């Protein structure tokens, strides 16, 4: 076998991995990360693991609640727009909103960022979005991993995912087991498409309609890219006080699967739900997507949040108290439906679904 010798010894950088760029990325993100630290954080950036001291005096029976998720193909929008300062919020929101529905206060978050070629400023931009979302959610960004994977991702592309840990008092875990017929579904608005259904969004907008991210949409008053890249709403700040002060029987984060698949996840045996789609305003982006793609309405409500990102299930007596508490915070809340006797299925009515 004829072996070819390099003129000079090869390095990791020659293989596409730049350790110096990785170190610069860490330096650029340090201030953002440290700004998220709660008093329970015992470690600093650069260790092999993040340290967090749980306040044992605060809980009689603390239960740790964890969740992990990614952003999905919404990342393609960030690549197309070359804008990377909001996508980190999507990664955080998908995780903290999920653990929130079980009554957990988010404590700390770890991120995973994989790139083809490491660009320190871009990485710092992404992590700044993660850090802002962590701070707004009250959790600390105590660790993460930035992996430069030469030859694995196309130039300019990356993937980002996260992992969140929260805590709840065992006796106050939100399990849905006390939900009963007659309970009320209260819906909190989304900020748009959030981070689910983007394979269909891209199919409709870019493959079928041949739009670009710079296409101005008069009905939206902005470009298509600006609308679609709007980050997923963070619900901990508004919901944690409600969990603390009222009996919240169940919570639903409307993600992939929409109304049909997510609501049944909290319904006990013998219960179903009826949702009236006329009880909240449908954001224009969803009406446009339906029209542009001629998507069947049940498919829309199974794929997207349709303007409702979080649902609280409460008793008839508790509902006005929660609504009043939200109004006092200038938060919008809609009474969108009711629990009925059923087989853990959801019926949508009103508007396009008829009476």
C-alpha positions as CSV (number, residue, x, y, z in Angstrom):
1,X,0.0,0.0,0.0
2,X,1.4,3.4,-1.0
3,X,1.0,5.8,1.9
4,X,0.9,9.5,1.2
5,X,2.7,11.6,3.8
6,X,1.5,15.1,4.5
7,X,4.1,17.9,4.0
8,X,3.6,18.7,7.6
9,X,1.8,17.0,10.5
10,X,-2.0,17.2,10.4
11,X,-3.9,18.9,13.3
12,X,-7.4,18.7,14.7
13,X,-8.0,22.1,12.9
14,X,-7.0,20.5,9.6
15,X,-9.8,18.0,10.3
16,X,-12.3,20.8,10.7
17,X,-12.3,21.2,14.5
18,X,-11.0,24.4,15.9
19,X,-10.4,24.2,19.7
20,X,-9.4,27.8,19.9
21,X,-12.7,28.9,18.4
22,X,-14.4,26.7,21.0
23,X,-12.6,28.4,23.8
24,X,-13.5,31.8,22.3
25,X,-17.2,30.8,22.2
26,X,-17.1,30.0,25.9
27,X,-15.5,33.4,26.7
28,X,-18.2,35.2,24.7
29,X,-21.1,33.4,26.4
30,X,-19.8,33.6,30.0
31,X,-21.6,36.8,30.9
32,X,-24.9,35.6,29.5
33,X,-24.7,32.3,31.4
34,X,-23.6,33.8,34.7
35,X,-26.5,36.2,34.6
36,X,-28.9,33.3,35.0
37,X,-27.4,31.9,38.1
38,X,-29.7,31.4,41.1
39,X,-28.2,31.3,44.6
40,X,-28.4,27.5,44.6
41,X,-25.8,27.3,41.8
42,X,-22.4,26.1,43.2
43,X,-20.4,25.7,40.0
44,X,-19.0,28.0,37.4
45,X,-18.6,27.7,33.7
46,X,-16.0,25.3,32.5
47,X,-16.4,22.4,34.9
48,X,-17.3,18.9,33.9
49,X,-20.7,19.1,35.6
50,X,-23.1,21.7,36.9
51,X,-23.7,21.8,40.6
52,X,-27.0,22.9,42.1
53,X,-27.9,22.7,45.8
54,X,-31.6,22.0,46.3
55,X,-33.1,24.0,49.2
56,X,-34.4,21.1,51.3
57,X,-36.0,23.4,53.8
58,X,-38.4,24.6,51.2
59,X,-40.0,21.2,50.5
60,X,-41.3,18.4,52.7
61,X,-41.2,15.9,49.9
62,X,-39.4,17.4,46.9
63,X,-39.9,15.7,43.6
64,X,-37.6,16.4,40.7
65,X,-39.3,16.8,37.3
66,X,-37.2,16.7,34.1
67,X,-37.8,17.3,30.5
68,X,-35.8,17.4,27.3
69,X,-36.7,18.7,23.8
70,X,-35.3,20.4,20.7
71,X,-36.4,23.1,18.3
72,X,-37.1,20.9,15.3
73,X,-37.2,22.2,11.7
74,X,-38.0,25.7,12.9
75,X,-34.2,26.0,12.8
76,X,-34.4,26.1,9.0
77,X,-36.1,29.5,9.4
78,X,-33.2,30.8,11.5
79,X,-30.7,29.5,8.8
80,X,-32.7,31.2,6.0
81,X,-32.9,34.5,7.8
82,X,-29.4,34.2,9.3
83,X,-30.9,35.3,12.6
84,X,-29.9,33.2,15.7
85,X,-30.7,35.3,18.8
86,X,-34.3,33.9,19.4
87,X,-34.0,30.2,18.6
88,X,-32.5,29.6,22.1
89,X,-35.8,30.7,23.7
90,X,-37.6,28.0,21.7
91,X,-35.3,25.3,23.1
92,X,-35.8,26.6,26.7
93,X,-39.6,27.0,26.3
94,X,-40.2,23.5,24.9
95,X,-38.5,22.1,28.0
96,X,-39.7,24.4,30.9
97,X,-43.3,24.5,29.6
98,X,-43.4,20.7,29.7
99,X,-42.2,20.4,33.3
100,X,-44.4,23.3,34.3
101,X,-47.6,21.3,33.5
102,X,-46.7,18.9,36.3
103,X,-46.5,21.8,38.8
104,X,-42.7,22.1,38.7
105,X,-40.7,25.3,39.2
106,X,-37.8,25.2,36.7
107,X,-34.5,25.1,38.6
108,X,-31.8,24.6,36.0
109,X,-31.2,24.0,32.3
110,X,-28.5,22.5,30.1
111,X,-28.2,23.1,26.4
112,X,-26.6,21.1,23.6
113,X,-25.5,22.8,20.5
114,X,-24.0,20.9,17.6
115,X,-22.4,22.7,14.6
116,X,-20.6,21.8,11.4
117,X,-18.1,24.7,11.7
118,X,-17.8,26.6,15.0
119,X,-18.4,30.4,14.6
120,X,-17.9,31.9,18.1
121,X,-20.1,35.0,17.6
122,X,-22.9,32.9,16.2
123,X,-22.7,30.4,19.1
124,X,-22.7,33.3,21.6
125,X,-25.7,34.7,19.9
126,X,-27.6,31.4,20.2
127,X,-26.6,31.0,23.8
128,X,-27.6,34.5,24.6
129,X,-31.2,33.6,23.6
130,X,-31.0,30.5,25.8
131,X,-29.8,32.6,28.7
132,X,-32.5,35.3,28.4
133,X,-35.2,32.6,28.3
134,X,-33.7,30.9,31.4
135,X,-33.6,34.1,33.3
136,X,-37.2,34.9,32.4
137,X,-38.2,31.4,33.5
138,X,-36.4,31.7,36.8
139,X,-34.0,28.9,36.1
140,X,-30.2,28.8,35.9
141,X,-28.2,27.8,32.8
142,X,-25.6,25.7,34.6
143,X,-24.1,23.7,31.8
144,X,-24.0,22.8,28.2
145,X,-22.1,21.3,25.3
146,X,-21.0,22.9,22.1
147,X,-19.9,20.2,19.7
148,X,-18.1,21.0,16.5
149,X,-18.8,18.1,14.1
150,X,-16.9,18.7,10.9
151,X,-18.5,17.2,7.9
152,X,-21.7,16.3,9.7
153,X,-23.8,19.4,9.3
154,X,-23.9,21.6,6.1
155,X,-22.1,24.9,6.3
156,X,-24.1,27.4,8.4
157,X,-26.4,24.8,9.9
158,X,-26.6,23.5,13.5
159,X,-28.9,21.7,15.9
160,X,-29.9,22.9,19.4
161,X,-31.6,21.0,22.2
162,X,-32.1,21.3,25.9
163,X,-32.7,19.6,29.2
164,X,-34.6,21.1,32.1
165,X,-34.9,20.1,35.8
166,X,-37.6,21.5,38.1
167,X,-39.0,20.7,41.5
168,X,-42.4,20.3,43.0
169,X,-43.9,19.4,46.3
170,X,-45.1,15.8,46.0
171,X,-48.5,16.6,47.5
172,X,-48.9,19.4,45.0
173,X,-47.9,17.6,41.8
174,X,-50.4,18.2,39.0
175,X,-51.4,14.8,37.7
176,X,-54.9,15.3,36.3
177,X,-56.3,12.5,38.4
178,X,-58.8,14.7,40.2
179,X,-60.2,16.1,36.9
180,X,-64.0,15.5,36.7
181,X,-66.9,16.2,34.4
182,X,-67.9,19.8,34.6
183,X,-64.4,21.2,35.1
184,X,-63.3,24.2,33.0
185,X,-60.6,24.5,30.4
186,X,-58.9,27.9,30.5
187,X,-56.6,28.8,27.6
188,X,-53.6,31.1,27.6
189,X,-52.6,32.6,24.3
190,X,-49.6,31.5,22.3
191,X,-47.2,33.9,20.5
192,X,-47.8,32.3,17.2
193,X,-46.7,28.9,15.7
194,X,-44.3,28.3,18.5
195,X,-42.0,25.3,17.6
196,X,-44.3,22.6,16.2
197,X,-45.5,21.9,12.7
198,X,-42.7,23.6,10.8
199,X,-42.3,20.8,8.4
200,X,-45.8,21.5,7.2
201,X,-45.3,25.3,7.5
202,X,-42.3,25.1,5.2
203,X,-44.1,22.8,2.8
204,X,-47.0,25.2,2.5
205,X,-45.0,28.5,2.4
206,X,-41.8,27.6,0.5
207,X,-42.5,24.5,-1.5
208,X,-46.2,25.1,-2.4
209,X,-46.6,28.9,-2.4
210,X,-42.9,29.7,-3.3
211,X,-42.7,32.5,-0.8
212,X,-39.4,33.6,0.8
213,X,-38.8,34.6,4.4
214,X,-38.7,38.2,3.0
215,X,-42.2,38.0,1.5
216,X,-44.2,40.8,3.1
217,X,-47.7,39.6,4.2
218,X,-50.1,42.5,4.4
219,X,-52.5,40.6,6.7
220,X,-49.6,40.2,9.2
221,X,-48.1,43.6,8.8
222,X,-44.6,42.0,8.6
223,X,-42.5,39.6,6.6
224,X,-43.3,35.9,6.7
225,X,-39.9,35.2,8.3
226,X,-40.5,37.7,11.1
227,X,-43.8,36.1,11.9
228,X,-42.6,32.5,11.8
229,X,-39.4,33.1,13.8
230,X,-41.3,34.6,16.7
231,X,-40.1,32.5,19.7
232,X,-42.2,30.1,21.7
233,X,-43.9,31.7,24.7
234,X,-42.5,31.0,28.2
235,X,-45.3,30.2,30.7
236,X,-43.6,29.7,34.1
237,X,-43.7,33.4,35.2
238,X,-47.5,33.6,34.7
239,X,-48.4,30.1,35.8
240,X,-46.3,29.4,38.9
241,X,-48.2,31.9,41.0
242,X,-51.5,30.2,39.9
243,X,-50.1,26.8,40.8
244,X,-49.1,28.2,44.2
245,X,-52.4,29.8,45.1
246,X,-55.1,27.8,43.4
247,X,-56.0,24.2,42.8
248,X,-55.0,23.6,39.3
249,X,-56.2,20.1,38.4
250,X,-54.4,19.7,35.1
251,X,-52.3,21.6,32.6
252,X,-51.7,21.0,29.0
253,X,-48.8,22.3,26.9
254,X,-50.1,22.5,23.3
255,X,-47.2,21.1,21.2
256,X,-47.0,18.5,18.5
257,X,-50.4,16.7,18.3
258,X,-52.3,19.9,19.0
259,X,-55.6,19.7,20.8
260,X,-56.5,16.2,19.8
261,X,-53.4,14.5,21.1
262,X,-52.3,16.7,24.0
263,X,-55.5,17.3,26.0
264,X,-56.2,13.5,26.5
265,X,-52.8,13.2,28.2
266,X,-54.2,14.7,31.3
267,X,-57.7,13.3,31.3
268,X,-58.4,10.4,33.6
269,X,-60.5,7.5,32.6
270,X,-64.2,8.3,32.1
271,X,-63.5,11.9,31.0
272,X,-63.4,13.6,27.7
273,X,-63.3,17.3,26.7
274,X,-65.3,19.6,24.4
275,X,-63.4,22.7,23.1
276,X,-65.3,25.6,21.5
277,X,-63.0,27.1,18.9
278,X,-65.1,30.3,18.8
279,X,-64.1,31.2,22.3
280,X,-60.7,32.7,21.4
281,X,-59.4,34.7,18.4
282,X,-57.5,32.6,15.9
283,X,-54.3,34.4,15.0
284,X,-54.1,35.3,11.3
285,X,-51.1,33.2,10.6
286,X,-53.1,30.0,11.1
287,X,-55.9,31.1,8.8
288,X,-53.3,32.0,6.2
289,X,-51.5,28.6,6.5
290,X,-54.9,26.8,6.2
291,X,-55.8,28.8,3.1
292,X,-52.4,28.6,1.4
293,X,-52.2,24.9,1.9
294,X,-55.9,24.0,1.8
295,X,-55.2,22.1,5.0
296,X,-58.3,20.3,6.5
297,X,-59.3,22.1,9.7
298,X,-59.0,19.0,11.9
299,X,-55.4,18.6,10.6
300,X,-54.7,22.3,11.6
301,X,-55.9,21.7,15.2
302,X,-53.9,18.5,15.4
303,X,-50.7,20.0,14.1
304,X,-50.7,23.6,15.5
305,X,-51.6,25.4,18.7
306,X,-54.0,27.6,16.8
307,X,-53.4,30.5,19.3
308,X,-53.6,28.6,22.6
309,X,-50.2,27.5,24.0
310,X,-51.2,26.4,27.5
311,X,-54.4,25.1,29.0
312,X,-55.3,25.0,32.7
313,X,-58.0,22.6,34.0
314,X,-59.8,23.9,37.0
315,X,-63.2,23.5,38.8
316,X,-66.1,25.7,37.9
317,X,-65.7,27.4,41.3
318,X,-62.0,28.0,40.8
319,X,-62.2,29.3,37.2
320,X,-63.4,32.9,38.0
321,X,-60.7,33.2,40.7
322,X,-57.9,32.2,38.2
323,X,-59.4,34.5,35.5
324,X,-59.4,37.4,38.0
325,X,-55.8,36.7,39.1
326,X,-54.7,36.7,35.5
327,X,-56.6,39.9,34.7
328,X,-54.8,41.6,37.6
329,X,-51.5,40.7,35.9
330,X,-52.9,42.1,32.6
331,X,-52.8,38.5,31.2
332,X,-55.4,37.3,28.7
333,X,-57.2,34.1,29.4
334,X,-60.0,32.4,27.5
335,X,-62.6,30.0,28.7
336,X,-62.2,27.5,25.8
337,X,-64.1,24.4,26.9
338,X,-65.2,21.9,29.5
339,X,-64.5,18.4,30.7
340,X,-67.4,16.0,30.0
341,X,-68.1,12.3,30.5
342,X,-66.2,10.4,27.8
343,X,-63.4,8.2,26.8
344,X,-60.4,10.5,26.9
345,X,-61.1,12.0,23.5
346,X,-61.5,15.6,22.5
347,X,-64.4,17.1,20.5
348,X,-63.9,20.4,18.7
349,X,-67.0,22.5,18.0
350,X,-67.8,26.1,16.9
351,X,-66.7,28.0,13.8
352,X,-65.4,25.7,11.1
353,X,-66.5,22.7,13.2
354,X,-70.2,23.7,13.4
355,X,-72.4,24.1,16.5
